[in-house]
Amino acid sequence: MSVLTMLAALSLALALLPLGLGLVNLCLYRRPRAEPPPGAAVSILIPARNEEATIAAAVRAALSSCGVTVEVVVLDDHSTDRTAAIVRALAARDPRLRLETAPPLPPGWSGKQHACQTLAGLARHPVLLFQDADVRLAPDAARRACGALLAGKAGLVSGFPRQETDTLAEALVIPLIHVLLLGYLPMVGMRWSSSPGFAAACGQLIAVRRDAHEAAGGHAAIATSLHDGVTLPRAFRRAGQGTDLFDATGLARCRMYRGWGEVWSGFSKNATEGMATPVALPVWTLLLFGGHVLPWLLLGWAALAPLPDAVTVLAALAAAAGLTFRLLLAVRFRQSLAGALLHPVGILILLAIQWSALLRARRGRPAEWRGRAYPSTSRTGAP
């Protein structure tokens, strides 16, 4: 067997892996159906730093929640824009809404984790629903999340909202969250095992039991982290608290980043707590480049110069498998068709972001977000 044939066979195996696992996961990753008990109450907690463009819509959507008793608490994290004034005006018309001010950021804390820890202390209800300020909840979202949390044994449940992508850069990269989640995380293992290695969440929308949050050390357990979607469920699992995921596509929506600059900065800021580690990133590069990019390179080669039929056939099957998976996700989660068709380009951009973040961290350069700098050496996550 030639080297090219072996490469093509490897690319097919690496393309079939996420397709096969993804098909299984799509059967398990569902919108929550359980109803909360009568009288259930939820504290919707929103950390906000310079969110004047999004905070009013987020608050109005949260206040429109039905089926459970809610309070909405917004923590103004030293904003320099009109965030606090906007929330204050809304609070004057609805007593369920409170505006609080964040205390000074202590050394060693990331801004979001300090804000969420403060919000947990201010909440009045036993179920805490943390949401980002750019998330818009559907009226039944709080009820569904509360039902999913209280119906099972998990101390934390999280949902991935529908990701709105209005530019090509967003459409190429942001939907890859679902590719990584559903193509490479065995959800059966996540639900059967208590290992922190199976932990996953979306920091945009996380519901926790107050007692479980306290038992896990709260957000103080991940004080230095910028990636609560990974580090918070790991902290819960280390404390013996289960975690689970649900599909929030129809329950919430979010425009995570706007344009190329925010996509690059946003995915870079917490990369070294996820994929961009010296051990993990070479493995991820093999999986993603080998399964999603290499088949197309081989097909391009075959179009320019004759290759053995076996190489062309294997590469074509691998490319078809990867594209089929990506298109399935685009349909299921209402994602951009253009982003799906340009899937290999998105993978290359994602890998470029991860390698850039790793090299930045190796040079000791801090990540920056929302006007704050976070040295990578201090962001170790939960111990």
C-alpha positions as CSV (number, residue, x, y, z in Angstrom):
1,M,0.0,0.0,0.0
2,S,1.4,3.4,-1.0
3,V,1.9,6.3,1.4
4,L,-0.9,8.3,-0.4
5,T,-3.3,5.3,0.0
6,M,-2.5,5.1,3.7
7,L,-3.1,8.8,4.1
8,A,-6.4,8.6,2.3
9,A,-7.4,5.6,4.4
10,L,-6.5,7.5,7.5
11,S,-8.5,10.5,6.4
12,L,-11.5,8.3,5.8
13,A,-11.2,6.8,9.3
14,L,-10.8,10.3,10.9
15,A,-13.9,11.5,8.9
16,L,-16.1,8.6,9.8
17,L,-15.3,9.0,13.6
18,P,-17.2,12.2,14.1
19,L,-20.0,11.2,11.7
20,G,-20.7,8.0,13.5
21,L,-20.4,9.4,17.0
22,G,-22.3,12.5,15.9
23,L,-25.3,10.4,14.7
24,V,-25.4,8.7,18.1
25,N,-25.1,12.0,20.0
26,L,-27.8,13.6,17.9
27,C,-30.2,11.0,19.3
28,L,-29.2,11.8,22.9
29,Y,-28.9,15.6,22.6
30,R,-32.4,16.8,23.0
31,R,-34.5,19.7,24.1
32,P,-35.5,19.1,27.8
33,R,-39.0,17.8,28.3
34,A,-39.3,17.5,32.1
35,E,-41.5,20.0,33.9
36,P,-40.4,21.6,37.1
37,P,-42.4,21.0,40.3
38,P,-45.1,23.5,41.2
39,G,-43.8,26.7,42.8
40,A,-40.3,26.3,41.3
41,A,-38.3,29.5,41.4
42,V,-35.3,30.6,39.3
43,S,-32.8,33.4,39.7
44,I,-31.7,34.5,36.2
45,L,-28.2,36.0,36.7
46,I,-26.6,38.2,34.1
47,P,-23.0,39.5,34.5
48,A,-22.7,42.7,32.3
49,R,-19.6,44.7,31.4
50,N,-20.1,47.3,28.7
51,E,-23.2,45.6,27.2
52,E,-25.3,48.7,26.3
53,A,-26.0,47.2,22.9
54,T,-27.4,44.0,24.1
55,I,-28.5,44.2,27.8
56,A,-32.0,45.6,27.3
57,A,-33.1,42.8,25.0
58,A,-31.5,40.2,27.3
59,V,-33.3,41.6,30.3
60,R,-36.7,41.9,28.6
61,A,-36.5,38.3,27.3
62,A,-35.6,37.0,30.8
63,L,-38.5,38.9,32.3
64,S,-40.8,37.3,29.8
65,S,-40.1,33.9,31.3
66,C,-43.3,31.9,32.1
67,G,-44.1,28.7,34.0
68,V,-41.7,29.4,36.9
69,T,-41.3,32.3,39.4
70,V,-38.3,34.4,38.3
71,E,-36.1,37.2,39.5
72,V,-33.6,38.8,37.2
73,V,-30.4,40.1,38.7
74,V,-27.9,42.1,36.5
75,L,-24.5,42.7,37.9
76,D,-22.9,45.8,36.4
77,D,-19.2,44.9,36.3
78,H,-17.7,48.4,36.2
79,S,-19.1,49.3,32.8
80,T,-18.0,52.6,31.2
81,D,-21.0,52.8,28.9
82,R,-24.8,53.1,29.5
83,T,-25.3,49.5,30.7
84,A,-26.2,50.4,34.3
85,A,-28.5,53.3,33.2
86,I,-30.4,51.0,30.8
87,V,-31.0,48.3,33.5
88,R,-31.9,50.9,36.1
89,A,-34.6,52.3,33.9
90,L,-36.0,48.8,33.3
91,A,-35.9,47.9,37.0
92,A,-37.9,51.0,37.8
93,R,-40.8,49.4,35.8
94,D,-40.5,45.8,37.0
95,P,-39.8,44.8,40.6
96,R,-38.5,41.4,39.6
97,L,-35.4,43.0,38.1
98,R,-32.5,44.2,40.3
99,L,-29.4,46.0,39.3
100,E,-26.3,45.3,41.5
101,T,-22.8,46.7,41.2
102,A,-19.8,44.4,41.2
103,P,-17.2,44.9,43.9
104,P,-13.6,45.5,42.8
105,L,-12.0,42.6,41.0
106,P,-9.7,40.8,43.4
107,P,-6.2,39.8,42.2
108,G,-6.1,36.4,40.5
109,W,-9.8,36.4,39.5
110,S,-11.2,36.6,35.9
111,G,-13.9,39.1,35.6
112,K,-16.7,36.8,34.6
113,Q,-16.1,34.2,37.4
114,H,-16.0,37.0,40.0
115,A,-19.2,38.4,38.7
116,C,-20.9,35.0,38.7
117,Q,-19.8,34.3,42.2
118,T,-21.1,37.6,43.4
119,L,-24.4,37.0,41.6
120,A,-24.8,33.6,43.3
121,G,-24.5,35.3,46.6
122,L,-27.2,37.9,45.7
123,A,-29.7,35.4,44.3
124,R,-32.8,34.5,46.3
125,H,-34.0,31.3,44.6
126,P,-32.7,27.7,44.8
127,V,-32.1,27.4,41.1
128,L,-29.5,29.7,39.5
129,L,-29.6,30.3,35.8
130,F,-26.4,32.0,34.6
131,Q,-26.7,33.6,31.2
132,D,-24.5,35.9,29.1
133,A,-25.7,39.4,28.4
134,D,-26.0,38.7,24.7
135,V,-28.4,35.7,25.2
136,R,-32.1,36.0,24.5
137,L,-34.2,33.5,26.3
138,A,-37.4,32.1,24.9
139,P,-40.4,32.5,27.3
140,D,-40.2,28.8,28.2
141,A,-36.4,28.6,28.5
142,A,-36.1,29.1,32.3
143,R,-38.9,26.6,32.9
144,R,-37.3,24.0,30.6
145,A,-33.9,24.5,32.1
146,C,-35.3,24.3,35.6
147,G,-37.2,21.1,34.7
148,A,-34.1,19.5,33.3
149,L,-32.1,20.3,36.4
150,L,-34.6,19.3,39.0
151,A,-35.8,16.1,37.2
152,G,-32.4,14.4,37.3
153,K,-29.5,14.0,39.6
154,A,-27.2,16.6,38.0
155,G,-26.2,19.6,39.9
156,L,-25.5,21.5,36.7
157,V,-27.1,21.4,33.3
158,S,-26.3,23.5,30.3
159,G,-27.7,24.2,26.9
160,F,-26.1,25.6,23.7
161,P,-28.3,28.4,22.3
162,R,-28.9,28.9,18.6
163,Q,-25.8,30.8,17.4
164,E,-26.6,33.7,15.2
165,T,-23.9,34.3,12.6
166,D,-24.3,37.4,10.4
167,T,-20.8,37.5,8.8
168,L,-18.8,34.8,7.0
169,A,-16.2,34.8,9.7
170,E,-18.8,33.9,12.3
171,A,-20.5,31.4,10.0
172,L,-17.2,29.6,9.4
173,V,-16.0,29.2,13.0
174,I,-18.8,29.5,15.5
175,P,-20.8,26.5,14.3
176,L,-17.7,24.4,14.9
177,I,-18.7,24.3,18.5
178,H,-21.3,21.8,17.6
179,V,-18.8,19.8,15.5
180,L,-16.5,19.5,18.4
181,L,-19.2,18.8,21.0
182,L,-21.2,16.2,19.0
183,G,-18.5,14.8,16.9
184,Y,-15.9,14.1,19.6
185,L,-17.7,13.9,23.1
186,P,-19.3,10.6,23.8
187,M,-22.6,11.6,25.5
188,V,-23.2,8.1,26.7
189,G,-20.0,8.3,28.6
190,M,-20.8,11.8,29.9
191,R,-24.1,10.5,31.4
192,W,-22.8,7.2,32.7
193,S,-19.4,8.4,34.0
194,S,-18.6,10.9,36.7
195,S,-15.2,11.6,35.3
196,P,-14.3,15.3,34.8
197,G,-12.9,14.3,31.4
198,F,-16.5,14.0,30.1
199,A,-17.4,17.5,31.5
200,A,-18.9,20.0,29.0
201,A,-21.1,23.0,29.2
202,C,-21.8,26.2,27.4
203,G,-20.9,29.3,29.4
204,Q,-23.7,31.3,27.7
205,L,-26.4,29.3,29.5
206,I,-25.8,27.3,32.7
207,A,-28.4,26.2,35.3
208,V,-27.2,25.0,38.7
209,R,-28.8,23.9,42.0
210,R,-27.7,26.4,44.6
211,D,-26.6,23.7,47.1
212,A,-24.6,21.9,44.4
213,H,-22.9,25.1,43.4
214,E,-21.9,25.7,47.0
215,A,-20.7,22.1,47.4
216,A,-18.5,22.5,44.3
217,G,-16.9,25.7,45.6
218,G,-19.0,27.8,43.3
219,H,-17.2,30.0,40.7
220,A,-14.5,30.5,43.2
221,A,-13.3,27.0,42.3
222,I,-12.5,28.3,38.8
223,A,-11.5,31.9,39.8
224,T,-8.7,32.2,37.3
225,S,-10.6,30.6,34.4
226,L,-11.8,32.3,31.2
227,H,-13.5,29.0,30.0
228,D,-16.3,28.2,32.4
229,G,-17.9,26.0,29.8
230,V,-15.1,23.5,30.5
231,T,-13.8,24.3,34.0
232,L,-17.1,24.8,35.9
233,P,-18.6,21.4,35.0
234,R,-15.2,19.8,35.8
235,A,-15.3,21.4,39.2
236,F,-18.8,20.1,39.8
237,R,-17.8,16.6,38.8
238,R,-14.7,16.7,41.1
239,A,-17.1,17.5,43.9
240,G,-19.3,14.5,43.1
241,Q,-22.0,16.6,41.4
242,G,-23.3,15.3,38.0
243,T,-23.5,17.5,34.9
244,D,-25.6,17.2,31.7
245,L,-26.3,18.9,28.4
246,F,-29.5,19.8,26.6
247,D,-30.3,21.3,23.2
248,A,-31.2,24.9,23.7
249,T,-31.5,25.8,20.0
250,G,-35.2,26.6,20.4
251,L,-34.9,28.0,23.9
252,A,-32.4,30.7,23.5
253,R,-30.3,32.6,20.9
254,C,-27.1,34.4,21.0
255,R,-24.8,36.3,18.6
256,M,-21.6,35.4,20.3
257,Y,-19.1,37.5,18.4
258,R,-19.4,40.2,15.7
259,G,-17.0,40.0,12.8
260,W,-13.5,38.6,12.2
261,G,-11.7,40.5,15.0
262,E,-14.1,39.4,17.7
263,V,-14.1,35.8,16.4
264,W,-10.3,35.6,16.6
265,S,-10.1,37.3,20.0
266,G,-13.0,35.5,21.5
267,F,-11.8,32.0,20.6
268,S,-8.2,32.9,21.5
269,K,-8.9,34.2,25.0
270,N,-9.7,30.8,26.6
271,A,-8.0,28.5,24.0
272,T,-5.3,27.4,26.4
273,E,-7.9,26.0,28.8
274,G,-9.3,23.8,26.1
275,M,-7.7,22.6,22.9
276,A,-4.6,24.8,22.8
277,T,-2.3,22.8,25.2
278,P,1.0,21.3,24.2
279,V,-0.4,17.8,24.6
280,A,-3.9,18.2,23.3
281,L,-3.4,20.5,20.3
282,P,-1.3,18.0,18.2
283,V,-4.0,15.4,18.8
284,W,-6.8,17.8,17.8
285,T,-4.8,18.9,14.7
286,L,-4.5,15.2,13.6
287,L,-8.2,14.7,14.2
288,L,-9.5,17.9,12.6
289,F,-7.0,18.4,9.8
290,G,-6.8,14.7,9.0
291,G,-10.6,14.1,8.9
292,H,-11.9,17.4,7.6
293,V,-9.1,19.1,5.5
294,L,-6.8,16.3,4.2
295,P,-9.5,14.6,2.1
296,W,-10.1,17.9,0.1
297,L,-6.4,18.4,-0.4
298,L,-6.1,14.9,-1.8
299,L,-9.1,15.5,-4.1
300,G,-7.5,18.8,-5.3
301,W,-4.3,16.9,-6.0
302,A,-6.3,14.3,-7.9
303,A,-7.9,17.0,-10.0
304,L,-4.4,18.4,-11.0
305,A,-2.5,15.2,-11.5
306,P,-3.3,11.5,-11.8
307,L,-3.5,9.6,-8.5
308,P,-4.3,5.9,-7.9
309,D,-8.0,5.2,-8.0
310,A,-8.0,3.9,-4.4
311,V,-6.6,7.3,-3.2
312,T,-9.3,9.2,-5.0
313,V,-12.1,7.0,-3.9
314,L,-11.0,7.0,-0.2
315,A,-10.5,10.8,-0.3
316,A,-14.0,11.3,-1.9
317,L,-15.6,9.1,0.7
318,A,-13.9,11.0,3.5
319,A,-14.8,14.4,2.1
320,A,-18.4,13.2,1.7
321,A,-18.5,12.0,5.3
322,G,-17.2,15.2,6.7
323,L,-19.5,17.4,4.6
324,T,-22.5,15.2,5.4
325,F,-21.9,15.6,9.1
326,R,-21.5,19.4,8.8
327,L,-24.7,19.7,6.7
328,L,-26.6,17.6,9.2
329,L,-25.6,20.0,12.0
330,A,-26.4,23.0,9.8
331,V,-30.0,21.8,9.3
332,R,-30.5,20.6,12.9
333,F,-29.2,23.7,14.5
334,R,-30.2,26.3,11.9
335,Q,-26.7,27.2,10.9
336,S,-25.4,29.0,7.8
337,L,-25.3,26.8,4.7
338,A,-22.4,28.8,3.3
339,G,-20.4,28.1,6.5
340,A,-21.2,24.4,6.2
341,L,-20.1,24.2,2.5
342,L,-16.9,26.0,3.4
343,H,-16.3,23.6,6.3
344,P,-12.6,22.8,5.6
345,V,-11.8,26.5,5.6
346,G,-13.5,27.0,9.0
347,I,-11.4,24.1,10.4
348,L,-8.2,25.7,9.1
349,I,-9.1,29.0,10.7
350,L,-10.0,27.3,14.0
351,L,-6.7,25.5,14.1
352,A,-4.8,28.7,13.2
353,I,-6.5,30.4,16.2
354,Q,-5.6,27.5,18.5
355,W,-1.9,27.4,17.4
356,S,-1.7,31.2,17.7
357,A,-3.0,31.0,21.2
358,L,-0.6,28.3,22.2
359,L,2.4,30.2,20.8
360,R,1.1,33.4,22.6
361,A,0.9,31.5,25.9
362,R,4.4,30.0,25.4
363,R,5.8,33.6,25.0
364,G,4.0,34.6,28.2
365,R,1.8,37.1,26.5
366,P,-1.6,37.7,28.2
367,A,-5.0,37.1,26.7
368,E,-7.2,40.3,26.6
369,W,-11.0,40.5,26.8
370,R,-13.3,43.3,27.7
371,G,-10.4,45.6,28.4
372,R,-8.8,43.3,30.9
373,A,-5.6,41.3,30.5
374,Y,-5.2,37.8,31.8
375,P,-1.8,36.2,31.9
376,S,-2.0,32.6,30.7
377,T,0.2,31.3,33.5
378,S,-2.4,32.3,36.1
379,R,-5.4,30.7,34.4
380,T,-5.2,27.1,35.6
381,G,-8.8,26.6,36.3
382,A,-10.1,24.4,39.1
383,P,-7.4,22.6,41.0
